[in-house]
């Protein structure tokens, strides 16, 4: 998804789910991770894949496929250009909650 195609409502809706927020937090401090190593969420693989799909379609994640492995990364630069400070603010609030 290109930056100019990102919609604030889609991004916020994707971030509203606790599992997806955990995925974003896990990817915020790293270059890329595979689906299985991204989080310690105790949910079915199909459910985890669904959450990655929602995040990807909202423009929060990008995927690089190498063989059978999918490597996910947060679209930090694109998000910062489109919605300055949004991800930082969401992660800060989430960190302060815990």
C-alpha positions in Angstrom: 0.0 0.0 0.0 1.4 3.4 -0.9 1.5 6.2 1.7 -1.1 8.3 -0.1 -3.5 5.4 0.1 -3.3 5.1 3.8 -6.5 6.0 5.6 -6.5 7.2 9.2 -9.6 5.3 10.0 -8.1 2.0 8.7 -4.9 2.6 10.7 -6.7 3.4 13.9 -9.1 0.5 13.5 -6.2 -1.9 13.0 -4.5 -0.5 16.1 -7.6 -0.8 18.2 -7.2 -4.6 18.6 -5.0 -5.6 21.5 -3.4 -8.4 19.6 -2.5 -6.2 16.7 -1.2 -3.6 19.0 1.1 -6.2 20.5 2.4 -7.1 17.0 3.1 -3.4 16.3 4.9 -3.0 19.6 7.0 -6.1 18.8 8.0 -4.8 15.4 8.6 -1.2 16.6 12.1 -1.8 17.7 13.3 -4.2 15.1 14.0 -4.3 11.4 11.8 -7.3 10.6 10.6 -10.6 12.1 8.7 -13.6 11.0 5.1 -14.2 12.0 6.1 -16.9 14.5 8.9 -15.0 16.2 7.1 -11.6 16.3 5.2 -12.1 19.6 4.4 -14.5 22.4 0.7 -14.3 21.7 -1.1 -17.5 22.6 -3.5 -17.6 19.7 -4.1 -19.9 16.7 -1.8 -19.5 13.7 -4.7 -18.7 11.5 -5.9 -15.9 13.9 -2.3 -14.5 14.0 -2.2 -14.6 10.2 -5.5 -12.7 10.1 -4.1 -10.0 12.4 -1.0 -9.6 10.2 -3.3 -9.3 7.1 -5.3 -6.5 8.8 -2.2 -4.6 9.7 -0.7 -5.1 6.2 -3.9 -3.9 4.5 -4.1 -0.9 6.7 -0.6 0.1 5.7 1.1 -0.5 9.0 3.2 -3.5 7.9 5.1 -4.6 4.8 6.1 -8.1 4.1 9.1 -9.6 2.4 8.8 -13.2 1.2 11.9 -15.3 1.1 11.1 -19.0 0.2 8.5 -20.2 2.7 9.2 -17.4 5.2 7.4 -14.1 5.5 9.3 -11.3 7.1 7.3 -8.5 8.4 8.3 -4.9 9.3 6.6 -1.8 10.5 6.2 0.9 7.9 7.7 3.5 10.2 8.8 6.0 7.6 5.6 5.9 5.6 3.5 6.2 8.7 5.5 9.1 10.1 5.2 10.9 6.8 1.4 10.4 6.6 0.5 10.6 10.3 3.4 12.4 12.1 3.8 11.1 15.7 0.9 8.7 15.6 2.8 5.4 16.2 5.1 7.0 18.8 2.0 8.4 20.7 0.2 5.0 20.5 3.2 3.1 21.7 3.9 5.6 24.5 0.3 5.5 25.8 0.4 1.7 25.7 3.7 1.6 27.5 2.4 3.9 30.3 -0.7 1.7 30.7 1.5 -1.2 31.8 
